[in-house]
Amino acid sequence: MSNASPQRYNNTAILLHWGLAILIIGLLVIGYFMPDLPKTPLRKLIYNTHKSFGLIVFALVLFRIYWRLSSVVPAHVPGSPLQVKLAHYAHIFIYALILVVPGVGLLASSFNHGFNLFVFHWEPLFPVDKELAHAIMGWHGVTAYVLAGLLALHVAAFAWHQFVKRDGLIRRIWFGVAQ
């Protein structure tokens, strides 16, 4: 048995990465447009669906963190010590924000209308305080924008590795067989 790092992430980590990427990008895009929707039953459905998928993302990222900490992962991509450190901290902040954004949204809902997980409704956890809920929701938006910015940097780093350095970084986190 070899002690060498694997060349790529395992299939569970890859599936979690890309599944979460799709969900998070969808939630960010929908979340950006939601406040401007007319107050109709469709808007309520979109908000409740957004909250439901936000909670799913929260649960999946908890599982992803567990999986990441309990699995053997590829070694850091070669680079300067500063690049390696920046990549490490960027990933930590991304994970943290993927927990904070839905957590803050759920907290805001806990002071307002309560929460729907698709068809299941939970009443507000705290006494209704719409002003506090609105203030907390402002932080939901701010943290979502920060997450979007970090994800844009993540994609830019990928593009740099893929198209400038041409080091094949994508093979580590893409489906298929290691080369």
N, C-alpha and C positions, 0 to 999 in steps of 0.2 A: 504494500500500500504506500502510495506516494504522499509526501507532505506538501507537495507543490500546490500552489493556488490553481484553481480551475481557470480555463481560458475564457469562460463565459458564465453568466449567472444561470442558476437552475431554472427549469421551465416554470415553476411556481412564481419565482421572483419576476421573470419576464412577463408572465400573464398579468401579475399584479401591477407592474410598471405601466404596461400599455393600457390595461383596463382602467386604471386610475387616471391615466393621461386623458383618455377619451371622456371619462365622466367629468373630470375637473375642467377641461376646456369647454365642454358643453355647459356646465354650471356657470362658469365665468361669463360666457357669451350670453346665455339666457338671463343671468343676474344683471348684466349690464343694461339690457333692454326692459326688464320687468317693471321698473318704476314708472315708465312712460306708457304702459298699457292702460287702455280705458278700463274703468271699474265695471267689469262684467263678470259673469260666472266663469268665462274662460280664463280671466286674470286670476281668479281664486284657484282654479285648477292648476294653472302654471305655477303659482306660488307654492301650493301644497306639493306638487310634484318636485319642484326645486328643493324644498325642505326635505322631502323623503330621500331624494338622491344625495343630498348633502349629508344626511345621517348615514347612508350606505357608504359614502366616501370616508366618513369619520371611522366607521367600523373596519372598513378594508385597510385603511392606513394603519390602524392599530395592529391588525394582523400582519401587514407588511413589515412593520417595525419589528414585531416578534420574529417573523420569518428571517428578516435581514440579520438580526442579532444571533439567531440560532443556526445560521447556515454558513458554510464556507463560501467566500466570495472571491472574485478575481482580485489580484493585486492592483494597487493604484496604477493608473496609466503613467508612464514615464513623463516627467516634466520637472520644472524647477520646483524647489521646496515651496515657494510661494504659490505656484499654481496648484500643487497638490493640496496645500492647506486651504486655499480659497475654494477649491472644489469640495473638499470635506465639509467646510462650514456652510457652503451654499446648500449642500444636500441636507444638512441638519436643519437649516432654516426653512427649507422647502417642506420637510416632514413636519416641523413644528407648525408652520402656517396651515398646512393641510388639516391639522387638528384644530388650530385656533379659529379659522374662518367658520367652519360649521358649528363649532362650540359656541362662538359668540352669537351666531344666528339663532341657535337653539335657545340660548339664554335670553335673547330679545323676545323670542316667541313665548318664553315662559312668563313674561310680564305682560303679554298682550292677548292674542287669540288662542293661545295654546298651540298644539302641534298635531299635524296629521302625518301619519306614516302611511301613505297611500290612502286606504279607506278606514284606517283605525285612528280615532281621535283621542288625544290626551288633553285634558283641561289644563289651563295655565298652572304652573307649579307654584307661582307666587301670586300675591294679590295683584290684580290688574293695575298697571301704572303705565299708561300709554306714552307719557313723556319720557319716562325712563327707558321703555322699550324702544322708542324712537332714537334716543341718545345711544343706546347700545347698538342699534342697527347701523348707526353711522360708523361705529367701529368695525362692524361686519364688512361694510363697504371698503373702508380704508385698508383693512387687512387683506381683503380680496384683491385690491389693486396692488398691494405690495407682493402678494403671491403671484399675480399675473406678471409683474416685473421680473421677479426671480425666475419664473418659468421661461420668460423671454430670454433671459441671460443663459439659462440652461440650454435652450434650443440654439442660441448663438454659439455656445461652447461646442455643442454637437457639430454645428456647421463648420466651425473652425477646424475641429478634429477631422471631420469627414472630407472637407474640400480644400483645406490649406495644408494641414499636416499629413492628410491621407494615411492615417495610422489604423484605419479599420475599427475604430472604437465601437461603431454601431453593432458589430458582430457579437460584442459582449452581452448586449441586451436585446438582441433580435432573435426571432424564432428560427430554429434550424439546428444544424449540427455544427459543433465547433470545428474550426479548421486547424 
